[in-house]
Amino acid sequence: MFGALVNRDTSLDGVFVAGIRTTGIFCRPGCGAKKPLRKNVEFFASPREAMLAGYRACKRCRPLDPPGGQSRPVWVERVIASLEKSDDRRVSADDLRSMGIAPERASRWFKANYGMTFQAFCRALRMGEAMKMIREGTSVGRAATKSGYESESGFREAFEEVFGVAPTKARAGAKRARGDRSQSELPRELVACWIETPLGPMLAAASEAGVSLLEFVDRRALATQIATLRRRVAGVVRPGTNEHLEKLKRELERYFAGRSATFTAKLEAPGTEFQAQVWEALKAIPSGETRSYLEIAKQIGRPTATRAVARANGDNRLAILIPCHRVIGADGSATGYGGGIWRKEWLLENERAMAGKVSVGLFAEVTK
């Protein structure tokens, strides 16, 4: 993304925006303004996220304009100008009517073009400025007042709903970012990257503690898995990489090339006690071999819990690393794999080939 920003790649306009810490503005990738240092840039999936982080739209590349080089309608310009003049970033429905604009029309236009209603747009401006003030050391009470909230408790509730963290913890995060390590009550940060494989792209995420997610990007449950992971680790996910992900990339390359089924990248797999038992049992299945759900249930001392084992198997967020693909049906069939049965069969053949047990057409064909 930084490369796209430096090269003014207009083909990625609308895919992400870049927040420039030194100026407090956010830009399209194709913006023609002078380019900042990498350390002074952070990226967002949408203008809303950049606004919530306290950034203002660049007046040169106008990232809030509709895509395709279209200009905003005149009435939208009037509304936004009114917002910018307002001390508390509020324009009510009556204010809109006084300008000859139907509130419903404003809501529909902002929803279609910015992915949020007009009132949500106003709220994003207010909360973004509040986040900026709090990070700079402004008291919660003063930030609430300047953001247009009548009560501090209402502000705290709205702030936490938007950011997932209390205002005081947001300030602690700013202090920790400046080097004050005494503050630790922050959401953890996980970095996520895209990994190409012969079976299709995978998404991997890791914190400083280890890899927490590895899944094929077309899996239907991927969004749910990410939400569950964020809840389990009380963290947020952003694009990036770290030493655990870099090691994982190298090991996956060897794995898919049929050279090694051994993974040493550090893992972090938060779950229930029962899930942890099942996942440990899965890791104990040797490469090139399989087990049935019943065999796993017996192994963990729960012989009647085959359905629960199957659920824990499906809840695994670390495909290949915690090898749920090595669990098969009682009749030996390759059933129940979120990445698709065809991938499960390929993974099993790949591992059998590495173990010297079989080398057949599917493995050779897909590898080619």
C-alpha positions as CSV (number, residue, x, y, z in Angstrom):
1,M,0.0,0.0,0.0
2,F,2.9,2.4,0.7
3,G,4.3,1.5,-2.7
4,A,1.0,2.4,-4.3
5,L,0.9,5.7,-2.4
6,V,4.5,6.6,-3.4
7,N,3.8,5.7,-7.1
8,R,0.5,7.6,-7.1
9,D,-1.3,4.4,-8.2
10,T,-4.8,5.7,-9.1
11,S,-6.0,2.1,-9.9
12,L,-6.2,1.5,-6.1
13,D,-8.3,4.6,-5.4
14,G,-11.4,3.4,-3.5
15,V,-9.6,0.4,-2.2
16,F,-7.9,2.1,0.8
17,V,-6.9,5.5,2.1
18,A,-3.7,6.7,3.7
19,G,-3.6,8.7,6.9
20,I,-0.6,11.1,7.1
21,R,0.4,11.6,10.8
22,T,2.4,14.7,10.2
23,T,-0.4,16.7,8.6
24,G,-3.5,15.0,10.0
25,I,-5.1,14.4,6.6
26,F,-6.0,11.3,4.7
27,C,-5.5,10.8,1.0
28,R,-6.3,8.5,-1.9
29,P,-3.4,6.2,-3.1
30,G,-3.2,8.4,-6.3
31,C,-2.9,11.7,-4.5
32,G,-0.3,14.0,-6.1
33,A,0.9,15.6,-2.9
34,K,4.4,15.3,-1.6
35,K,5.0,11.8,-0.2
36,P,5.7,11.3,3.5
37,L,8.1,8.9,5.2
38,R,6.7,5.4,5.8
39,K,6.8,5.8,9.6
40,N,4.4,8.7,9.2
41,V,1.7,6.8,7.3
42,E,-1.1,4.5,8.5
43,F,-3.7,2.9,6.2
44,F,-7.4,2.5,6.5
45,A,-10.0,0.4,4.5
46,S,-12.4,3.3,4.2
47,P,-12.7,7.1,4.8
48,R,-14.9,6.4,7.8
49,E,-12.1,4.6,9.6
50,A,-9.7,7.4,8.8
51,M,-12.2,10.0,10.1
52,L,-12.7,8.0,13.3
53,A,-8.9,8.1,13.8
54,G,-9.0,11.8,13.7
55,Y,-7.9,12.5,10.1
56,R,-9.4,15.2,7.8
57,A,-10.0,14.7,4.1
58,C,-7.2,15.9,1.8
59,K,-8.4,19.0,-0.3
60,R,-6.1,18.0,-3.2
61,C,-7.2,14.5,-3.9
62,R,-10.6,14.8,-2.2
63,P,-11.0,11.2,-1.0
64,L,-14.6,11.9,0.0
65,D,-15.6,12.6,-3.6
66,P,-17.4,9.7,-5.5
67,P,-15.1,7.3,-7.4
68,G,-14.5,7.8,-11.1
69,G,-13.5,11.4,-11.0
70,Q,-17.1,12.6,-10.3
71,S,-17.6,15.8,-8.3
72,R,-19.8,15.9,-5.3
73,P,-23.2,17.5,-5.9
74,V,-23.5,21.2,-5.0
75,W,-25.9,20.5,-2.2
76,V,-23.4,18.0,-0.6
77,E,-20.7,20.7,-0.7
78,R,-23.0,23.0,1.1
79,V,-23.8,20.5,3.8
80,I,-20.1,19.6,4.4
81,A,-19.2,23.3,4.5
82,S,-21.9,23.8,7.1
83,L,-20.5,20.9,9.1
84,E,-17.0,22.3,9.0
85,K,-18.2,25.7,10.3
86,S,-20.1,24.0,13.2
87,D,-18.3,23.9,16.5
88,D,-19.7,20.5,17.5
89,R,-19.9,19.0,14.0
90,R,-23.7,18.7,14.1
91,V,-26.2,19.5,11.4
92,S,-29.7,18.5,12.4
93,A,-32.6,17.4,10.2
94,D,-34.1,20.8,10.7
95,D,-30.8,22.4,9.6
96,L,-30.9,20.3,6.4
97,R,-34.5,21.3,5.7
98,S,-33.7,25.0,6.2
99,M,-31.1,24.6,3.4
100,G,-33.8,23.0,1.2
101,I,-32.4,19.5,1.5
102,A,-34.6,16.5,2.5
103,P,-32.9,14.6,5.4
104,E,-33.9,11.3,3.7
105,R,-32.1,12.4,0.5
106,A,-28.9,13.3,2.5
107,S,-29.0,9.9,4.3
108,R,-29.4,8.0,1.0
109,W,-26.6,9.9,-0.8
110,F,-24.1,9.5,2.1
111,K,-25.0,5.8,2.5
112,A,-24.5,5.1,-1.2
113,N,-21.2,7.1,-1.5
114,Y,-19.6,6.8,1.9
115,G,-21.1,3.6,3.3
116,M,-22.8,5.5,6.2
117,T,-25.8,7.7,6.7
118,F,-25.4,11.5,7.0
119,Q,-25.8,11.3,10.8
120,A,-23.2,8.5,11.0
121,F,-20.9,10.8,8.9
122,C,-21.3,13.6,11.4
123,R,-20.7,11.2,14.3
124,A,-17.5,9.9,12.6
125,L,-16.2,13.5,12.4
126,R,-17.0,14.2,16.1
127,M,-15.6,10.9,17.4
128,G,-12.5,11.2,15.2
129,E,-11.8,14.7,16.7
130,A,-12.5,13.3,20.1
131,M,-9.9,10.5,19.6
132,K,-7.4,13.0,18.4
133,M,-7.9,15.2,21.4
134,I,-7.7,12.3,23.9
135,R,-4.5,11.0,22.3
136,E,-3.0,14.5,22.7
137,G,-3.8,14.6,26.4
138,T,-7.1,16.4,26.5
139,S,-9.2,15.4,29.5
140,V,-12.2,13.1,28.8
141,G,-14.6,15.8,30.1
142,R,-13.3,18.5,27.8
143,A,-13.2,16.2,24.8
144,A,-16.8,15.3,25.5
145,T,-17.8,18.9,25.7
146,K,-15.9,19.9,22.5
147,S,-17.4,16.9,20.7
148,G,-20.9,18.2,21.4
149,Y,-21.9,15.7,24.1
150,E,-24.0,17.0,26.9
151,S,-22.8,14.4,29.4
152,E,-19.5,12.7,30.0
153,S,-21.1,9.3,30.6
154,G,-22.9,9.5,27.2
155,F,-19.6,10.4,25.5
156,R,-17.8,7.5,27.2
157,E,-20.5,5.1,26.1
158,A,-20.5,6.4,22.5
159,F,-16.7,6.4,22.4
160,E,-16.4,2.8,23.5
161,E,-19.1,1.6,21.1
162,V,-17.2,3.1,18.2
163,F,-13.6,2.3,19.1
164,G,-14.1,-0.8,21.3
165,V,-12.0,0.8,24.1
166,A,-12.7,3.3,26.8
167,P,-11.3,6.9,26.3
168,T,-8.8,6.5,29.2
169,K,-7.4,3.4,27.5
170,A,-7.1,5.2,24.2
171,R,-4.9,7.8,26.0
172,A,-2.9,5.0,27.6
173,G,-2.3,3.7,24.0
174,A,-1.0,7.0,22.9
175,K,1.4,7.1,25.9
176,R,2.6,3.6,25.2
177,A,3.2,4.5,21.6
178,R,5.4,7.3,22.8
179,G,7.5,4.9,24.9
180,D,5.6,4.9,28.2
181,R,5.6,1.1,28.8
182,S,3.8,1.4,32.2
183,Q,0.5,1.5,30.3
184,S,-0.7,-1.9,29.2
185,E,-4.5,-1.9,29.2
186,L,-4.9,-1.6,25.4
187,P,-6.4,-3.8,22.8
188,R,-3.7,-6.1,21.4
189,E,-2.6,-5.6,17.8
190,L,-2.6,-8.4,15.3
191,V,-1.0,-7.9,11.9
192,A,-2.4,-9.7,8.9
193,C,-1.0,-10.6,5.5
194,W,-2.0,-12.3,2.3
195,I,-0.1,-15.5,1.3
196,E,-0.4,-17.1,-2.1
197,T,-0.5,-20.9,-2.3
198,P,-1.1,-23.5,-5.1
199,L,-4.6,-24.0,-3.6
200,G,-5.5,-20.3,-3.6
201,P,-4.7,-17.4,-1.3
202,M,-4.7,-17.6,2.4
203,L,-5.0,-15.0,5.1
204,A,-2.6,-15.1,8.1
205,A,-2.7,-13.0,11.2
206,A,-0.3,-12.9,14.2
207,S,0.4,-11.0,17.3
208,E,3.7,-10.7,19.1
209,A,2.8,-14.0,20.8
210,G,2.5,-16.0,17.6
211,V,0.3,-16.9,14.6
212,S,-3.4,-16.9,15.5
213,L,-5.1,-17.3,12.1
214,L,-4.4,-19.1,8.8
215,E,-7.3,-19.7,6.5
216,F,-8.1,-19.8,2.8
217,V,-9.7,-16.5,1.9
218,D,-12.7,-17.9,0.2
219,R,-13.9,-19.8,3.3
220,R,-17.4,-18.7,4.1
221,A,-16.7,-18.6,7.9
222,L,-13.6,-16.4,7.6
223,A,-15.3,-13.2,8.7
224,T,-16.8,-15.0,11.7
225,Q,-13.4,-16.5,12.6
226,I,-11.7,-13.1,12.5
227,A,-14.5,-11.7,14.8
228,T,-14.1,-14.6,17.2
229,L,-10.3,-14.2,17.2
230,R,-10.6,-10.4,18.0
231,R,-13.0,-11.2,20.8
232,R,-10.8,-14.0,22.2
233,V,-7.6,-11.9,22.3
234,A,-9.3,-8.5,22.9
235,G,-7.4,-7.2,19.9
236,V,-7.6,-5.3,16.6
237,V,-6.3,-6.5,13.2
238,R,-4.4,-4.3,10.7
239,P,-2.4,-5.1,7.5
240,G,1.3,-5.9,8.2
241,T,3.7,-8.6,9.0
242,N,6.1,-9.7,11.8
243,E,8.7,-12.3,12.5
244,H,6.1,-15.1,13.1
245,L,4.3,-14.4,9.7
246,E,7.6,-14.2,7.8
247,K,8.7,-17.6,9.2
248,L,5.3,-19.0,8.4
249,K,5.6,-17.9,4.8
250,R,8.9,-19.7,4.4
251,E,7.5,-22.9,6.0
252,L,4.3,-22.9,3.9
253,E,6.4,-22.5,0.7
254,R,8.4,-25.7,1.7
255,Y,5.2,-27.5,2.6
256,F,3.3,-26.8,-0.7
257,A,6.5,-27.7,-2.6
258,G,6.4,-31.1,-1.0
259,R,9.7,-30.6,0.8
260,S,8.6,-30.5,4.5
261,A,5.5,-31.0,6.6
262,T,7.2,-29.6,9.7
263,F,6.1,-26.2,11.1
264,T,7.9,-24.4,13.8
265,A,6.3,-21.0,13.6
266,K,5.0,-20.1,17.1
267,L,1.2,-20.4,17.5
268,E,-1.4,-18.7,19.6
269,A,-4.7,-20.5,19.5
270,P,-7.1,-19.1,22.2
271,G,-10.2,-21.2,22.8
272,T,-12.1,-23.1,25.4
273,E,-10.5,-25.9,27.4
274,F,-12.3,-28.5,25.3
275,Q,-11.2,-26.9,22.1
276,A,-7.6,-26.8,23.3
277,Q,-7.8,-30.5,24.1
278,V,-9.1,-31.3,20.6
279,W,-6.5,-29.1,18.9
280,E,-3.6,-30.7,20.8
281,A,-4.9,-34.1,19.6
282,L,-5.0,-32.9,16.0
283,K,-1.4,-31.6,16.3
284,A,-0.4,-35.1,17.5
285,I,-1.6,-36.8,14.3
286,P,1.5,-37.6,12.2
287,S,1.8,-36.1,8.8
288,G,0.7,-38.6,6.2
289,E,-1.8,-40.2,8.6
290,T,-5.5,-39.6,9.5
291,R,-7.8,-40.2,12.4
292,S,-11.6,-40.3,12.7
293,Y,-13.7,-38.0,15.0
294,L,-14.3,-41.0,17.2
295,E,-10.6,-41.8,17.6
296,I,-10.0,-38.1,18.6
297,A,-12.9,-38.2,21.1
298,K,-11.4,-41.4,22.7
299,Q,-7.9,-39.9,22.7
300,I,-9.1,-36.9,24.8
301,G,-11.1,-39.2,27.1
302,R,-14.5,-38.2,25.8
303,P,-15.6,-41.2,23.7
304,T,-19.3,-40.0,23.4
305,A,-18.4,-36.5,22.3
306,T,-17.8,-37.0,18.6
307,R,-20.1,-34.2,17.6
308,A,-18.4,-31.8,20.0
309,V,-15.1,-32.9,18.5
310,A,-16.4,-32.1,15.0
311,R,-17.5,-28.7,16.1
312,A,-14.1,-27.9,17.7
313,N,-12.5,-29.2,14.5
314,G,-14.5,-26.7,12.5
315,D,-13.7,-23.9,15.0
316,N,-10.0,-24.3,14.3
317,R,-8.6,-21.0,13.0
318,L,-5.2,-22.4,12.0
319,A,-5.6,-24.5,8.9
320,I,-2.7,-26.8,8.1
321,L,-0.8,-25.8,11.3
322,I,-3.4,-27.4,13.5
323,P,-4.2,-30.2,10.9
324,C,-7.9,-30.5,11.1
325,H,-7.7,-31.8,7.5
326,R,-6.3,-35.1,8.9
327,V,-9.6,-35.9,10.5
328,I,-11.9,-38.0,8.4
329,G,-15.2,-39.8,8.6
330,A,-15.7,-43.2,10.2
331,D,-16.0,-44.7,6.7
332,G,-12.7,-43.2,5.6
333,S,-14.2,-40.4,3.5
334,A,-12.7,-36.9,3.5
335,T,-15.7,-35.1,5.0
336,G,-16.2,-31.8,6.8
337,Y,-13.5,-29.3,5.7
338,G,-14.2,-25.6,5.6
339,G,-11.6,-25.0,2.8
340,G,-13.4,-27.5,0.6
341,I,-13.1,-31.3,0.2
342,W,-10.9,-30.9,-2.9
343,R,-8.3,-29.0,-0.8
344,K,-8.5,-31.6,2.0
345,E,-7.8,-34.4,-0.5
346,W,-4.8,-32.4,-1.9
347,L,-3.3,-31.7,1.5
348,L,-3.6,-35.4,2.5
349,E,-2.0,-36.5,-0.8
350,N,0.7,-33.9,-0.4
351,E,1.6,-35.2,3.1
352,R,1.4,-38.9,2.1
353,A,3.8,-38.1,-0.8
354,M,6.2,-36.5,1.6
355,A,5.9,-39.5,3.9
356,G,6.7,-41.7,1.0
357,K,3.4,-43.5,1.2
358,V,1.7,-42.4,-2.1
359,S,2.3,-40.1,-5.1
360,V,-0.6,-39.9,-7.4
361,G,-2.2,-37.7,-10.0
362,L,-4.1,-35.1,-8.0
363,F,-1.0,-34.0,-6.2
364,A,1.1,-33.8,-9.3
365,E,-1.6,-32.1,-11.3
366,V,-2.4,-29.3,-8.8
367,T,1.3,-28.8,-8.1
368,K,1.9,-28.3,-11.8
